[in-house]
């Protein structure tokens, strides 16, 4: 089992080495994996498409109307970016893949401007009085 300090060091190192995504994006993807798997009736491997949809659900739950803005701030602008991050996490031993998995499984699962549009994104923390 990896300690939190070791986890943060690995993520900081890979984020700095790669340079495309902020370290928060890596932590978010790991948290989104746990969130998505917890919604299943039994723990199992996810496809890139399933995980991309779970990431969207988790982003909306965490950030509501600001989900797209937060993801873009971290350098994540399309579902293929999820795959890029996942494969960087695989590289450093924080995620796993099967022989059938490929980065391209995350490509074009949905468009950010449609998935995270204002009418479709609900924030549970937004006051009802507004």
Protein Blocks (a to p, Z undefined) as FASTA:
>chain_A
ZZfklmmmmmmmmmmmnomacfklmmmmmmmmmmmmmmpmbdcdddfklmmmmmmmmmmm
mnmmmmmmmmmmnopabfklmmmmmmmmmmnopaccdfkbcfklmgokbcfklmmgmklp
ccfkbcfkZZ
